[in-house]
C-alpha cells in the first residue's frame, strides 16, 4: 500500500509536526511517564516515536508538553516492524477527537 493510498483512507488530514509529549501506559502499575515525539498529528490520532516498545491494542494516556496540558486517552493501533521504514514508530488513535490549532 502506498502512502497516497493510506492518506486516502484517513478520516482527517495529518499535519507534520515535531512535538514532544509524555505518555503513560495505562496497564503499567508503576505509572512511569515516558517521553516521546509526535511525528504527525490529526484530530483523531498521531504517529509517535515512543522510545519504548508498545503493542497494538495497548491503552495509553498522552499529555502534550506544548499547548493545553490535558490528558488524552488513546489506543495503540499499529507498531512499526523492525527493519521497516516505520521502525521505532507507533500509530495511536485518540479515544475522543481533539481540537487542533491551525
GIJO-V818414 format. One record per pair of residues at least 4 apart in sequence whose ideal C-beta (glycine too) atoms are under 7 Angstrom apart, sorted by the first residue. I is the first residue (numbers start at 1). J is the second residue. D is the distance in whole Angstrom. If there is no record, write none. Layout:
i:I j:J d:D
i:I j:J d:D
This chain:
i:1 j:5 d:5
i:1 j:6 d:6
i:3 j:7 d:6
i:4 j:8 d:7
i:5 j:9 d:7
i:10 j:14 d:7
i:10 j:42 d:7
i:11 j:44 d:5
i:12 j:42 d:4
i:12 j:43 d:5
i:12 j:44 d:6
i:13 j:42 d:6
i:14 j:40 d:4
i:14 j:41 d:7
i:14 j:42 d:5
i:15 j:40 d:6
i:15 j:41 d:5
i:15 j:42 d:7
i:15 j:100 d:7
i:16 j:40 d:5
i:17 j:38 d:5
i:17 j:40 d:6
i:17 j:41 d:5
i:18 j:37 d:6
i:19 j:37 d:7
i:19 j:38 d:4
i:19 j:64 d:7
i:19 j:66 d:6
i:20 j:35 d:7
i:20 j:37 d:6
i:20 j:65 d:4
i:21 j:36 d:5
i:21 j:38 d:6
i:21 j:62 d:6
i:21 j:63 d:7
i:21 j:64 d:5
i:21 j:65 d:6
i:22 j:33 d:5
i:22 j:34 d:7
i:22 j:35 d:6
i:22 j:63 d:5
i:22 j:65 d:6
i:23 j:34 d:5
i:23 j:36 d:6
i:23 j:60 d:5
i:23 j:61 d:6
i:23 j:62 d:5
i:23 j:63 d:7
i:24 j:28 d:7
i:24 j:31 d:6
i:24 j:33 d:6
i:24 j:60 d:7
i:24 j:61 d:5
i:25 j:58 d:6
i:25 j:60 d:5
i:26 j:59 d:4
i:26 j:60 d:6
i:26 j:61 d:6
i:27 j:58 d:7
i:27 j:59 d:7
i:28 j:32 d:6
i:34 j:50 d:6
i:34 j:51 d:6
i:34 j:52 d:6
i:35 j:51 d:6
i:36 j:48 d:5
i:36 j:49 d:6
i:36 j:50 d:4
i:36 j:51 d:6
i:37 j:48 d:7
i:37 j:49 d:5
i:38 j:46 d:5
i:38 j:48 d:5
i:39 j:47 d:5
i:39 j:48 d:7
i:39 j:49 d:6
i:39 j:89 d:7
i:40 j:46 d:7
i:40 j:47 d:5
i:41 j:46 d:5
i:41 j:100 d:7
i:43 j:97 d:4
i:43 j:98 d:6
i:43 j:99 d:7
i:43 j:100 d:5
i:44 j:93 d:6
i:44 j:94 d:6
i:44 j:97 d:6
i:45 j:91 d:7
i:45 j:92 d:5
i:45 j:93 d:4
i:45 j:94 d:6
i:46 j:92 d:6
i:47 j:89 d:6
i:47 j:91 d:5
i:48 j:89 d:7
i:48 j:90 d:6
i:48 j:92 d:6
i:49 j:88 d:6
i:49 j:89 d:6
i:50 j:54 d:6
i:50 j:90 d:6
i:54 j:58 d:6
i:54 j:76 d:5
i:54 j:79 d:6
i:54 j:90 d:5
i:55 j:76 d:6
i:55 j:79 d:7
i:56 j:76 d:5
i:56 j:77 d:6
i:56 j:78 d:6
i:56 j:79 d:6
i:57 j:75 d:7
i:57 j:76 d:6
i:58 j:76 d:4
i:59 j:75 d:6
i:60 j:74 d:5
i:60 j:76 d:6
i:60 j:92 d:7
i:61 j:71 d:5
i:61 j:72 d:7
i:61 j:73 d:6
i:61 j:74 d:7
i:62 j:72 d:4
i:62 j:74 d:5
i:63 j:69 d:6
i:63 j:71 d:6
i:64 j:69 d:6
i:67 j:101 d:7
i:72 j:94 d:6
i:72 j:98 d:6
i:73 j:95 d:4
i:74 j:92 d:5
i:74 j:93 d:6
i:74 j:94 d:5
i:74 j:95 d:6
i:75 j:92 d:7
i:75 j:93 d:5
i:75 j:95 d:7
i:76 j:90 d:6
i:76 j:92 d:6
i:77 j:91 d:5
i:77 j:92 d:6
i:77 j:93 d:5
i:78 j:90 d:7
i:78 j:91 d:4
i:79 j:90 d:5
i:80 j:84 d:5
i:80 j:86 d:3
i:80 j:87 d:5
i:80 j:88 d:6
i:80 j:89 d:4
i:80 j:90 d:7
i:81 j:87 d:7
i:82 j:87 d:6
i:83 j:87 d:6
i:94 j:98 d:6
